Amino acid sequence: MWTRAVLRGALAGLAGVAVMTAGEKLEQQVTGRPDSYVPARTLVAVTTGRRLPGRARPLVPNHLMHWGTGAAVGALRGVWSAAGLRGWRASAWHTSVRLATDQTLENVTGVGAPPWTWSRRDRVVDVAHKAVYSFVTGAVADRLVPEVPARARTRGLWD
């Protein structure tokens, strides 16, 4: 059950990333905001210990981090769905997890800046996109991952 919940949650996370990305592209057309390569610079810093310059625009690492983080945090949401943490409230909490994951990795590597230093617009945009991700991920996970009965969870009968 755990493995299925993790894999289906990761799949749900990829669906969430796809919808979030489409929303980001639409928002960028309206606002003129450029693509962000912070995910790529974060991945390089996490995996190699070196920091790329702010002007670096590595496309492949950007996609790997963008989609990989979505799948990883989605896996957690799959486990939540199996454990009975479902619905819009779980998705709202999951938004916080997604934001915290990004901010922790970006700031511990020195790539990002704390959100309170951002403009109000940038904070609203980031939270909105991550909320879209989490609510889509949650809806898909809740549909794909069956809830394990409470008696099975308390007895440790997960297979």
Sequence and secondary structure as in RCSB ss.txt:
>XXXX:A:sequence
MWTRAVLRGALAGLAGVAVMTAGEKLEQQVTGRPDSYVPARTLVAVTTGRRLPGRARPLVPNHLMHWGTGAAVGA
LRGVWSAAGLRGWRASAWHTSVRLATDQTLENVTGVGAPPWTWSRRDRVVDVAHKAVYSFVTGAVADRLVPEVPA
RARTRGLWD
>XXXX:A:secstr
 HHHHHHHHHHHHHHHHHHHHHHHHHHHHHH      HHHHHHHHHHHS    TT   HHHHHHHHHHHHHHHHH
HHHHHHHTT  HHHHHHHHHHHHHHHHHHHHHHTTSS  GGGS HHHHHHHHHHHHHHHHHHHHHHHHHS    H
HHHHHT   
